[in-house]
Amino acid sequence: MTPAKLFMHLYVVASLVVVVGGLGWMYVSPPPSMFLDRDGVAHFTPEVEHPVTGEGVSVNKLIKHYRGD
């Protein structure tokens, strides 16, 4: 095996280790920013019921409405 091929194989293996390690780390210990958006609402919050129409309204839409955005 030539030195160029050996270097390329080592480069690919190192890249694979970094990617798999990073994804594993994010799965095991995710940062707090993955749980909440910038308004402090959890990403997987269910919709709330509109009191008049009964349809579902997203919590983010409610926040924007009450903030005046």
C-alpha positions in Angstrom: 0.0 0.0 0.0 1.4 3.4 -1.0 1.8 6.1 1.6 -0.9 8.2 -0.1 -3.4 5.4 0.2 -2.4 4.7 3.8 -2.8 8.4 4.7 -6.3 8.5 3.0 -7.4 5.4 4.9 -6.3 6.9 8.2 -8.0 10.2 7.3 -11.3 8.4 6.5 -11.1 6.3 9.7 -10.4 9.4 11.8 -13.3 11.3 10.2 -15.6 8.4 10.9 -14.6 8.2 14.5 -15.1 12.0 15.0 -18.6 11.9 13.3 -19.8 8.8 15.1 -18.4 10.0 18.4 -20.0 13.5 18.1 -23.4 12.0 17.2 -23.1 9.6 20.1 -22.2 12.4 22.5 -25.2 14.5 21.4 -27.4 11.4 21.9 -26.1 10.6 25.4 -25.7 14.1 26.7 -27.6 16.7 24.6 -27.0 20.4 25.3 -29.9 22.3 26.9 -30.5 24.3 23.7 -31.8 21.1 22.1 -34.8 21.0 24.5 -36.0 24.6 24.3 -36.3 27.2 21.6 -35.3 30.9 22.1 -38.7 31.7 23.7 -38.3 28.9 26.3 -40.9 26.6 24.7 -40.1 22.9 24.4 -39.7 21.7 20.8 -42.3 19.0 21.0 -45.0 21.0 22.8 -48.5 20.0 21.7 -50.9 22.5 20.3 -53.4 24.2 22.7 -57.1 24.5 22.0 -58.5 27.8 20.9 -61.3 28.7 23.4 -63.8 30.0 20.7 -63.2 27.9 17.6 -61.8 24.7 19.2 -59.0 24.4 16.7 -55.4 23.7 17.6 -53.1 26.7 18.0 -49.3 26.4 18.3 -47.8 27.8 21.5 -45.2 29.7 19.5 -48.1 31.5 17.7 -49.6 32.4 21.1 -46.2 33.8 22.3 -45.9 35.9 19.2 -49.4 37.2 19.6 -49.0 38.2 23.3 -45.6 39.7 22.7 -46.9 41.7 19.8 -44.6 40.4 17.1 
